[in-house]
Amino acid sequence: MNPYAEFAICLLLIIGGAFTLIGAIGLARLPDFFTRLHGPTKATTVGVGAIVVSSVIYFSTLGQGIGIEEFLITAFLFMTAPVSANFLAKAAMHLKVNTTENTRGHPWDQ
């Protein structure tokens, strides 16, 4: 395998793992629903995206060609994660979910 491809694969896997770990820590440590929702949706989207790109590079350098599965995973991930986070946030706003005093903005108080 090409050493540049190996370096790119390793770098993308480390970046993807780090972003996914940061998202998981954010889910566990952040104080209220809205901040818990924001952390994992942003971080894990980038993390899983980097891992899928490393998979594309790996299998294309092996000579197996570029599979459509990786592109479908990436497309569905980037389409569904922000939409589902938006729906969850809107539902929480309508239910008037409590926030901590440090959370800025209260659109339901207007």
N, C-alpha and C positions, 0 to 999 in steps of 0.2 A: 504494500500500500504506500502511496505517496506520503512523505513526511509532512508536507504542508496540509494535506487532508487530515492526517492524524492530529496535527496541532489544532486545526479548526474544529474537529469533532470534540476533542478534549476541552477546548475553550468554551464551546457552546454547551456542552454537558455541565461544566462547572457553573457557567452563568445561569443556565436553566435550573440547576439544583439550588443555587443560592437564592434566586428569585422565588422559587417555590417554597423554600425554607422560610424566607422572610415573610411570605404571605401566610404561612401556617403559624408563625410566631405572632404576626399581627392579629390573626383570628383569635388566638388565645389571650393576648395581652391588652388589646385595645378596650377602652372602657364602656362604650355603648354600641347599640345596634348599627348605627350609621357608619361609625368608624370601623367597626368589625366587618361591615359589608364592603367598604372601600378597599381595605388592605388586601384581602385575598383575591378579589376580582381583578385588580390591576396586576398584582405581582404574579399570580399563578398563570394569567394569560400570557405574560411575557416569558415566564419560566417554561411552560409547556410548549410554547412556540419555539423557543430556542432548542429544546430537546427534540422536537419534531424536525427542525431544520438539520440538526446533527444526524438524525436518522436518514434524511434524504441524502446528505453528503456521504454517509457510510455506505449505503446500499448502491449509490451511483458509482462510487469508486471500486466496488467489488465487481462491477460489470453486470449487475442484475437490472440495470436501468432504473429510471425514476418511477416509483410507484404512485398511482393515483390516490392511494390510501392516505399518505401523509398530507397531501394537499387538501383532501376532504376533511381530515381531522383539523387542520389549521383553519380552514374556512368556516367550519361549523363552530369551532371554539371562538374565533373572533366575532362571529355573528351572534352566538347565543349568550356568551358571558356578559357582555354589557347590557343586553336587552333584559336578561333575567335579573341582573342587579338593579336596573331601573325599575322594573315591576315590583321587586321587593321593597325598594325605597319608597315608591309611591304608596304601596299598601301600608307600610309603617307610618307614613305621614297621615294617611286617612284614619288609621287607628290611634293616632296621637301617641306613638311610642315615646317614652321618656328618654331624654338625653342627659348627659352630664352638663354641668354648668360651663365647662370649657368648650363645648360644641357651639360653633358659630352658626347663626342663621336659624330662624324658626318660621318657615314659610306658611305654616298653618295658623299662626297667630295674626295674620293680616286680615 
